[in-house]
Amino acid sequence: MKNSKYYPWLVVALLWIVALLNYMDRQMLATMRPSMENDIPELVSGENFGRLMAVFLWIYALMSPVSGIIADKLNRKWLIIGSLFVWSAVTYAMGYAKTYDEIYWLRAIMGVSEALYIPAGLSLIADYHQQKTRSLAIGIHMTGLYVGSALGGFGATIAARYSWHSTFHHFGIIGVVYSIILVFFLYEKKTKVFDPEFNKTHEKAPLLKGLALLFTNISFWVILFYFAIISLPGWATKNWLPTLFSDNLGISMDQAGPLATITISFSSLLGVVFGGILSDKWVQKNIKGRIYTSAIGLSLTIPALLLIGFGHSLFHVVGAVLCFGIGYGMFDANNMPIICQFVSSKYRATAYGILNMTGVGCGALVTSLLGKSADAGNLGYGFSLMAGIVLIALITQISFLRPKVNDFEGA
């Protein structure tokens, strides 16, 4: 099966479901808080609930570069399967939790196990898909994250109909069963490289050599910089868009939440697919095609952020979010393919892990800062300010990234 010409797309399909479960399982807790408050009274406190969300984010961020290094050293098939099995088992176990501390520590373990997936999954797809299909393949995979995030909201619906305990149980069992299915259908793609220092071929590179090469690579620093910048509005829309919709449009949160979530998820899905197709075609004619596609996406987010911040009509705000989602999706589909133009396959998981850590850290920072803006009544102003910061990232990306190949395989 793995030698079939269609198998690279089967890998995308298999990992799409893993990506969906990755985001769905982490999002469910946020939506099921009201159902859990009667059994775990500590969750009534916003501060306590914030701690639950924060412990996942910080552990996820700190684990991301470690996860990348591990993925570059070990067999990614078993890393992905093990990661899925553990976070699914944790999801199942949360249905048995009776105290706040139990939920807290299970959430922390989930942060570790879920962080192991993304660098391994993206680097495996990048190895299976070369020049003509890489951006589209990764873009399709990213849609799994968006769909999973949206489906996580239905946890509250299921919990209201049955119980929060059974909701965690059911979704946990689904993940455990699927991890067993992957054992039989997912295969590693071994990449052998010649190491002149030892005058022999290795399948994996020395541990610290990858970090040293990445941090002496100017192009990687440029990618890290603009990835961090666009992560600010990226996380801002995830965490504060429903509140902004409610404030600017004068609607209740039960209306604003679904409207914001569905709009951003649907538009981002369109963006990653369109951005993947455009990038794969453009790079065949111009080596900077992936960078230009990503830059177009970034440029769409700039006026969108201004309209999101200052718009007060349904047409303006929803239109702005659609524009932002499409632009962000085009950007999202091309991050790993651009890394592939500057970083060897030996270190790509490590590189994306470092990007992931930086992005989540920026997300935690902007979430806190926008919270202060919301308390002061100027949340929209905070969104609009990010347009100027993204413009700096766009200029940096276009000016300093000059790839020479589509698939870098240097030392």
VMD Tcl script that draws the C-alpha trace (Angstrom):
set ca {
  {0.00 0.00 0.00}
  {2.71 2.49 0.95}
  {4.27 2.15 -2.51}
  {1.06 3.17 -4.26}
  {1.07 6.53 -6.00}
  {-2.07 7.38 -4.04}
  {-0.61 6.58 -0.63}
  {0.75 10.13 0.02}
  {-2.85 11.36 -0.17}
  {-4.01 8.54 2.09}
  {-1.47 9.82 4.63}
  {-3.11 13.24 4.43}
  {-6.55 11.66 4.92}
  {-5.38 9.57 7.89}
  {-3.68 12.52 9.59}
  {-6.62 14.85 8.82}
  {-8.69 12.84 11.31}
  {-5.86 12.99 13.86}
  {-5.71 16.77 13.43}
  {-9.48 17.00 13.90}
  {-9.30 14.97 17.13}
  {-6.32 17.04 18.30}
  {-8.25 20.30 18.26}
  {-11.66 18.86 19.12}
  {-10.48 17.19 22.33}
  {-8.70 20.30 23.56}
  {-11.66 22.60 22.79}
  {-14.36 20.53 24.49}
  {-13.47 21.62 28.01}
  {-14.05 25.28 27.16}
  {-17.59 24.57 25.95}
  {-18.59 22.11 28.70}
  {-17.74 24.29 31.69}
  {-21.40 25.05 32.56}
  {-22.24 21.32 32.61}
  {-19.29 20.54 34.89}
  {-19.82 23.31 37.46}
  {-22.41 21.39 39.50}
  {-20.03 18.48 40.06}
  {-16.80 20.50 40.33}
  {-17.71 23.81 42.07}
  {-14.22 25.30 41.61}
  {-14.99 25.75 37.90}
  {-17.49 28.49 38.75}
  {-14.47 30.73 39.35}
  {-13.21 32.37 36.17}
  {-9.72 32.46 37.67}
  {-9.70 28.71 38.27}
  {-11.03 28.02 34.80}
  {-8.36 30.32 33.34}
  {-5.71 28.27 35.11}
  {-6.99 25.14 33.40}
  {-6.75 26.75 29.99}
  {-3.37 28.34 30.75}
  {-1.67 25.15 31.96}
  {-2.44 23.49 28.64}
  {-1.13 26.43 26.60}
  {2.11 26.89 28.51}
  {2.98 23.18 28.57}
  {2.02 22.88 24.90}
  {4.28 25.81 24.07}
  {7.26 24.56 26.09}
  {6.90 21.03 24.73}
  {6.66 22.08 21.07}
  {10.41 22.45 20.34}
  {11.14 19.30 22.35}
  {8.46 17.52 20.32}
  {10.09 18.68 17.10}
  {13.48 17.35 18.17}
  {11.91 14.02 19.16}
  {10.10 13.79 15.80}
  {13.37 14.35 13.94}
  {15.03 11.58 15.97}
  {12.36 8.88 16.29}
  {9.92 7.02 14.08}
  {7.11 9.51 13.42}
  {4.47 6.83 12.86}
  {4.76 5.56 16.41}
  {5.13 9.05 17.81}
  {1.84 10.11 16.18}
  {0.05 6.93 17.27}
  {1.38 7.19 20.82}
  {0.48 10.86 21.05}
  {-3.09 10.23 19.84}
  {-3.52 7.26 22.17}
  {-2.35 9.18 25.25}
  {-4.42 12.35 24.73}
  {-7.47 10.22 23.86}
  {-6.96 8.16 27.03}
  {-6.67 11.43 28.97}
  {-9.92 12.65 27.39}
  {-11.59 9.41 28.46}
  {-10.16 9.72 31.99}
  {-11.51 13.26 32.35}
  {-14.98 11.73 32.38}
  {-14.07 10.09 35.70}
  {-12.57 13.22 37.28}
  {-14.23 14.27 40.53}
  {-12.01 17.14 41.68}
  {-10.52 20.29 40.20}
  {-6.98 19.02 40.78}
  {-7.68 15.87 38.78}
  {-8.93 17.93 35.83}
  {-5.92 20.25 36.17}
  {-3.31 17.49 35.98}
  {-5.10 15.64 33.20}
  {-5.16 18.90 31.25}
  {-1.41 19.24 31.80}
  {-0.77 15.71 30.48}
  {-2.91 16.54 27.46}
  {-0.67 19.53 26.76}
  {2.37 17.24 26.60}
  {0.76 14.55 24.44}
  {-0.95 16.91 21.97}
  {2.25 18.91 21.45}
  {3.95 15.79 20.14}
  {1.64 15.56 17.13}
  {1.87 18.70 14.95}
  {5.65 18.76 14.22}
  {5.66 15.02 13.49}
  {2.50 15.11 11.38}
  {3.50 18.08 9.24}
  {7.03 16.86 8.62}
  {5.72 13.41 7.60}
  {3.30 14.98 5.11}
  {6.08 17.23 3.80}
  {8.27 14.17 3.16}
  {5.50 12.32 1.33}
  {4.54 15.33 -0.80}
  {7.25 16.97 -2.81}
  {7.28 20.06 -5.00}
  {3.97 19.82 -6.85}
  {1.57 18.95 -4.02}
  {3.20 19.96 -0.73}
  {1.27 23.16 0.03}
  {-2.08 21.68 -0.98}
  {-1.46 18.55 1.11}
  {-0.52 20.56 4.19}
  {-3.40 22.97 3.56}
  {-5.91 20.12 3.45}
  {-4.44 18.74 6.66}
  {-4.82 22.14 8.35}
  {-8.54 22.11 7.57}
  {-8.77 19.22 10.02}
  {-7.66 21.59 12.78}
  {-10.34 24.12 11.85}
  {-13.09 21.51 11.64}
  {-11.98 19.98 14.93}
  {-12.06 23.35 16.64}
  {-15.59 23.97 15.38}
  {-16.78 20.47 16.34}
  {-15.38 20.95 19.84}
  {-18.21 23.38 20.42}
  {-20.72 20.57 20.08}
  {-19.33 19.00 23.26}
  {-21.64 21.31 25.20}
  {-24.63 20.16 23.12}
  {-23.88 16.47 23.78}
  {-23.19 17.16 27.46}
  {-26.53 18.93 27.81}
  {-28.33 15.96 26.26}
  {-26.48 13.23 28.16}
  {-23.73 14.19 30.63}
  {-20.28 15.72 30.54}
  {-18.87 12.41 31.81}
  {-20.21 10.40 28.87}
  {-19.12 13.10 26.41}
  {-15.49 12.79 27.47}
  {-15.82 8.99 27.46}
  {-17.22 8.79 23.93}
  {-14.71 11.12 22.30}
  {-11.85 9.48 24.20}
  {-12.84 6.01 22.98}
  {-13.02 7.26 19.38}
  {-9.42 8.46 19.58}
  {-8.13 5.27 21.22}
  {-9.78 3.09 18.56}
  {-8.47 5.27 15.75}
  {-4.92 5.07 17.12}
  {-5.16 1.27 16.76}
  {-6.39 1.65 13.17}
  {-3.36 3.81 12.34}
  {-1.03 0.99 13.40}
  {-2.07 -0.91 10.27}
  {-2.34 1.92 7.74}
  {0.22 4.62 8.60}
  {3.84 4.19 7.52}
  {6.97 6.18 8.19}
  {8.86 7.60 5.20}
  {12.53 7.11 5.95}
  {14.85 9.88 4.82}
  {18.51 8.90 4.71}
  {21.14 11.64 4.64}
  {24.92 11.58 4.23}
  {26.87 13.01 7.14}
  {30.37 13.98 5.94}
  {31.57 14.40 9.52}
  {31.21 10.65 10.12}
  {31.56 9.66 6.45}
  {28.43 7.52 6.54}
  {24.69 7.64 5.99}
  {22.28 8.31 8.87}
  {18.51 8.16 8.88}
  {18.37 10.80 11.62}
  {20.72 13.65 12.47}
  {22.61 14.31 15.73}
  {20.46 15.94 18.42}
  {22.09 19.34 18.91}
  {23.35 19.76 15.37}
  {19.86 20.62 14.14}
  {19.40 23.38 16.72}
  {22.80 24.83 15.92}
  {22.09 24.90 12.18}
  {18.63 26.40 12.67}
  {19.78 29.24 14.91}
  {22.62 30.15 12.56}
  {20.22 30.23 9.60}
  {19.17 33.85 8.97}
  {16.20 32.78 6.86}
  {14.86 30.70 9.74}
  {15.02 33.77 12.01}
  {13.04 35.73 9.41}
  {10.40 32.98 9.25}
  {10.28 32.83 13.05}
  {9.81 36.61 13.25}
  {6.89 36.92 10.87}
  {5.29 33.73 12.19}
  {5.35 35.23 15.68}
  {3.83 38.48 14.41}
  {0.89 36.89 12.58}
  {0.30 34.62 15.60}
  {-0.85 37.72 17.51}
  {-4.03 38.31 15.46}
  {-4.32 34.57 14.83}
  {-4.77 33.82 18.53}
  {-6.66 37.04 19.11}
  {-9.41 35.90 16.74}
  {-9.56 32.47 18.42}
  {-9.95 33.88 21.92}
  {-11.62 37.29 21.57}
  {-13.61 37.34 18.33}
  {-16.92 36.22 19.92}
  {-16.60 39.00 22.53}
  {-15.83 41.55 19.81}
  {-18.84 40.42 17.78}
  {-21.04 40.76 20.83}
  {-19.72 44.24 21.70}
  {-19.59 45.77 18.21}
  {-22.81 44.26 16.89}
  {-24.79 44.52 20.12}
  {-25.82 40.85 20.13}
  {-25.83 38.23 22.88}
  {-22.88 35.88 23.33}
  {-24.94 32.80 22.42}
  {-25.43 34.41 18.99}
  {-21.98 35.97 18.70}
  {-20.08 32.77 19.57}
  {-21.37 30.51 16.75}
  {-21.34 33.38 14.24}
  {-17.70 34.20 14.96}
  {-16.51 30.59 15.14}
  {-18.26 29.38 11.99}
  {-17.22 32.45 9.98}
  {-13.53 32.22 10.85}
  {-13.40 28.41 10.47}
  {-15.16 28.38 7.08}
  {-13.08 31.20 5.61}
  {-9.81 29.73 6.90}
  {-10.74 26.40 5.33}
  {-11.23 28.13 1.97}
  {-7.94 29.97 2.42}
  {-5.76 26.92 3.08}
  {-7.15 25.04 0.08}
  {-6.88 28.00 -2.29}
  {-3.47 28.98 -0.90}
  {-2.20 25.42 -1.27}
  {-3.28 25.12 -4.90}
  {-1.96 28.56 -5.84}
  {1.38 28.01 -4.10}
  {2.02 24.61 -5.69}
  {1.36 26.00 -9.16}
  {3.21 29.30 -8.65}
  {6.39 27.72 -7.28}
  {6.75 25.69 -10.49}
  {7.18 28.97 -12.39}
  {8.80 31.15 -9.73}
  {10.90 29.85 -6.83}
  {9.38 32.55 -4.57}
  {5.84 31.44 -5.42}
  {5.20 30.04 -1.94}
  {6.45 33.22 -0.31}
  {4.33 35.40 -2.59}
  {1.23 33.29 -1.85}
  {1.85 33.59 1.88}
  {2.44 37.34 1.47}
  {-0.88 37.76 -0.36}
  {-2.52 36.05 2.59}
  {-0.79 38.39 5.05}
  {-1.81 41.43 3.00}
  {-5.48 40.38 3.19}
  {-5.36 40.33 6.99}
  {-4.28 44.00 7.25}
  {-7.47 45.73 6.04}
  {-9.46 42.91 7.65}
  {-8.05 43.74 11.10}
  {-8.91 47.40 10.64}
  {-12.50 46.56 9.69}
  {-12.81 44.00 12.50}
  {-11.70 46.64 14.96}
  {-13.80 49.56 13.77}
  {-16.75 47.91 11.98}
  {-20.14 48.16 13.68}
  {-22.42 46.59 11.08}
  {-22.98 42.91 10.42}
  {-21.86 43.32 6.80}
  {-18.58 45.04 7.71}
  {-17.58 42.77 10.58}
  {-18.50 39.44 8.99}
  {-16.95 40.52 5.69}
  {-13.76 41.49 7.50}
  {-13.58 38.15 9.30}
  {-14.11 36.28 6.03}
  {-11.24 38.26 4.49}
  {-9.03 37.63 7.53}
  {-9.79 33.90 7.54}
  {-8.99 33.47 3.84}
  {-5.75 35.41 4.23}
  {-4.73 33.55 7.38}
  {-5.51 30.22 5.70}
  {-3.28 31.09 2.73}
  {-0.51 31.93 5.19}
  {-1.10 28.79 7.28}
  {-0.92 26.43 4.30}
  {2.55 27.64 3.34}
  {4.51 27.75 6.59}
  {5.91 24.22 6.44}
  {6.43 24.34 2.62}
  {8.45 27.57 3.07}
  {10.46 25.94 5.85}
  {11.21 23.13 3.38}
  {12.87 25.68 1.07}
  {15.38 26.68 3.76}
  {15.67 23.73 6.16}
  {16.75 20.14 5.48}
  {14.25 17.33 6.04}
  {16.46 16.24 8.95}
  {15.40 19.27 11.02}
  {11.96 20.33 9.78}
  {10.01 18.95 12.72}
  {12.39 20.75 15.08}
  {11.96 23.97 13.11}
  {8.17 23.79 13.21}
  {8.25 22.92 16.90}
  {10.17 26.13 17.61}
  {7.67 28.10 15.50}
  {4.79 26.48 17.36}
  {6.27 27.40 20.75}
  {6.78 31.00 19.67}
  {3.28 31.25 18.21}
  {1.55 29.89 21.31}
  {3.65 32.17 23.54}
  {2.58 35.17 21.47}
  {-0.99 33.90 21.71}
  {-0.84 33.86 25.50}
  {0.63 37.39 25.49}
  {-1.94 38.93 23.14}
  {-4.82 37.19 24.94}
  {-3.75 38.88 28.16}
  {-3.23 42.30 26.56}
  {-6.57 42.22 24.78}
  {-8.21 41.27 28.05}
  {-7.06 44.59 29.45}
  {-8.34 46.34 26.32}
  {-11.70 44.63 26.74}
  {-11.92 45.79 30.37}
  {-11.15 49.32 29.21}
  {-13.84 49.13 26.52}
  {-11.51 49.44 23.51}
  {-11.12 45.85 22.31}
  {-11.69 46.92 18.70}
  {-8.83 49.40 18.94}
  {-6.54 46.57 20.08}
  {-7.45 44.55 16.98}
  {-6.86 47.47 14.64}
  {-3.39 48.14 16.09}
  {-2.28 44.67 15.01}
  {-2.75 45.69 11.35}
  {0.36 47.85 11.55}
  {2.39 45.07 13.14}
  {1.36 42.62 10.41}
  {2.47 45.15 7.79}
  {5.97 45.03 9.28}
  {5.91 41.23 9.09}
  {4.78 41.37 5.45}
  {7.60 43.73 4.45}
  {10.13 41.57 6.29}
  {8.91 38.40 4.60}
  {9.06 39.78 1.06}
  {12.35 41.63 1.54}
  {14.53 39.03 3.25}
  {13.35 35.56 2.18}
  {15.16 34.51 -1.00}
  {14.89 30.76 -1.57}
  {17.15 29.08 -4.11}
  {15.39 25.70 -4.25}
  {11.94 24.27 -3.64}
  {13.21 21.44 -1.45}
  {16.36 22.25 0.52}
  {18.53 19.24 1.37}
  {21.74 20.82 2.60}
  {23.68 19.82 5.66}
}
mol new
graphics top color blue
foreach p $ca { graphics top sphere $p radius 0.5 }
foreach p [lrange $ca 0 end-1] q [lrange $ca 1 end] { graphics top cylinder $p $q radius 0.2 }
display resetview
